[in-house]
């Protein structure tokens, strides 16, 4: 994440991960979603939020310090939609700024796409450098709330993902600068 400038979550849903991002980024964080009702829910949580079409964002070229996309339909849908999303991310990111695309490794079981090698090739062709591909999220979300010590669930996550049990795939890319 660039040390200054706006960090935008595209397709942020009801704002649950946004709460964590705001703790880290403060007023630099902007939640966005295409759904007015989800934007309203995020605002009720106290997040700055805007209705944004992820394929045609209102952000100026090369103006955003970082992006996060967690499972929006634009990256789990057909190839043409993913390419449009990747192009839009490239357009708004400043040179050297990063983006994290997160999908489910099990997306195919719901007829959804999980980022693959073809997506990584496409990202490179558009001017991105792939900084890393990670599998994360071995501990189911419902279990997180029941574990008494945060260090314990972080440890379980580390062990589970180290064993290849992560249920989320994260592709981290940086706009070449």
N, C-alpha and C positions, 0 to 999 in steps of 0.2 A: 504494500500500500504506500503510495506516495506520501511524503510527510506533510503536505499541505494540499488544499483543494478539496473539491466535493467528491464523496464516495457515494455511489448510487447502487441501490439494490433494485434490479428490474424483476418484476413479478414477485414481489415480496409477500404476497398473500396477506394474512391477518397480522403480520408484523412480529411473529414470535422470535425469529432470529434477529430481527431488527432491534429488539430490546438489547441484545448482547452487543450488537454492532454500535449502537448509540453509546453504550457504556464505554466502549473503547475509543470511538471516534468523536463523540460529542456532537456538536452542531454541524460537523462536516458530513454526517450521515443523512442521506435522503432515502426514505422508503418510497417505492412506487409500485403501482399495480394498475392493470387495465380495468379492474372491477371497482366501480364506485363504492360498493358495499364493503369490500376489503380495505380500501383506502380509509373509509370511515372507521372501521374497526381498529386500524393502525393508529389513527388519530386519537381514538378513545384511550389507547395505551400511552398516549403522549408523544407519539412519533410525528415528526414532520413528514408529511406524505402527500404525493401528488398522483393524480390519474395520468398514467403514461402508457402509450402504445409502445411496447418494446421494439417494434419494427420501424417506428418513426418517432423517435424521442425528440423532445423540444430542446435538447442540449446542443450547444454550438460545437462545431468541429473542433476536435482536440482540446476539449475543455474539462474532461472528467478525470479525476485522479485515480479512480478504481471502480470496478464493477463487480457485482455478485449476482448470479442468476441461479436460483435453486429450483430446478425442475419445472420451469415455465413451459407451456405448451409449445413455444417457439423452438425449444431445443430437444424436445422429445417427439416432435412431429416429423413430417416428411422432409427429405433433403433440401428441397427448395426453400422451405421455411427456415431451416437451420442456417442455410447460407445467407438469407436475408438478415437473420439475427446476428450472425457473426460479422457481416459487413457493417451493420449499424453499430455494433460494439467497437469495431475498429475506427469508425468515423468519429465517435465521440471521445474515445480515449486519447489522452495526451501521449506523445511518444515516450516510451519507457513505462507507462502505466500498465497495471495488471488487471486481469479479469479471472474470476473463478466460475466455471460452469459446473453445476452439481446435478447429477441425475442418479436414479436408482439403478444399481447393477441388475436388478430384477425387473426392470421396466418392460422387457419383452413379454413377461407373463401377463401384462395388461395391454398388449398391443401398442406399446410405446417404445421409442428408440432410446438406447443407452449410447452415450458418446463412444465412438470407436476410432480405429486407426484412420478410416476415411475422413472423419471429422478433423482429426489432428492434421492430416495432409491438407485439407481445405483451409484450416486456420493458418498453416504455414504459407500457403499460396496467397493468402490475403494480407500477409505482412505481420503475422504473429510469430513469436518464438514460444515454444512449449516449455514452460518452466518446470512442469511436473505433472504426473498422473498418479493419483492416490486413490486408495480404497479406504473408506472410513465408515464408522457407524456400526460396530458389532453389537453394541448394547442397545436393545430396543428402547425407544423413547419412553414408553410407559414405565420401564424399569428404572430409568434415570431418577425419577421422582422418589422412588422408594429406597434408594441406596443412601445410607446415612452420611457418608463422608465423600465430598467431591473428589478427593484424591483417589478413592477406591474406584469410582466409575471411570475416572481418567485412566487409571491403571488397567482396568478391564478393557477399555477401548484400545489402549496401546497393544495389549496382548492379543486381543481378537483381530485387530487389523494387521498386526505383524504376522498372524497365521493365515492371512488372506480371507478373513471372514467378513470384511467390511461390506455393507449392503449399499453404500453410496459410492459412486465414482465421481471424482473431482478432477477436472482438467484445469490446470492453472496456466494461463498464457499471458504474455506481455507484448504490447504493441512495440514492434521494432522501432528504434528511435534513431 
